[in-house]
Amino acid sequence: MLIELVAALAVAGLVMFLALPNVPPGTNAARYHALLSGTAALLREVRTEAIVGDTSRRVTFDSRRRAFRAGARLIAVPADVRIAMASGGQCNTEAGGISEIVFRADGTSCGAVLRFAKGNRVDRIRVNWVTGHVEIAAGR
């Protein structure tokens, strides 16, 4: 019984060893879509928290660490995805590569456009400065 189990594990390990090189490296289409959806969801959640809590809330983007942070929530951007952020004049931007998107209690925001690119695919997440509405837009 034990010998059969060890043999089965050895065969499974061999199959994994042979199949692993065929897995493409980097971010696939599903992970890229999950990155866009997760980032947009984080922005929407923070906007909702600002309205419900009747106070300003922030989402911080650290370009050096390639990560979005809101409180304890963190979204890391993979190295093979290019990202750029253009923010409105009321957003906080530091020289160290840290930018903030501010959502206010009345639903407005400082406004921002996040540009994500992977290969030939380019998408944007737009944060409207008047309404705070967050949307994903495909294309250049």
HELIX and SHEET records of a PDB file:
HELIX    1   1 LEU A    2  ALA A   19  1                                  18    
HELIX    2   2 LEU A   20  ASN A   22  5                                   3    
HELIX    3   3 ALA A   29  GLY A   53  1                                  25    
SHEET    1   A 4 ARG A  73  ALA A  76  0                                        
SHEET    2   A 4 ALA A  67  ALA A  70 -1                                        
SHEET    3   A 4 ARG A  57  ASP A  62 -1                                        
SHEET    4   A 4 ILE A  98  PHE A 103 -1                                        
SHEET    1   B 4 ARG A  82  SER A  87  0                                        
SHEET    2   B 4 ALA A 112  LYS A 118 -1                                        
SHEET    3   B 4 ARG A 121  VAL A 127 -1                                        
SHEET    4   B 4 VAL A 134  ALA A 138 -1                                        
END                                                                             
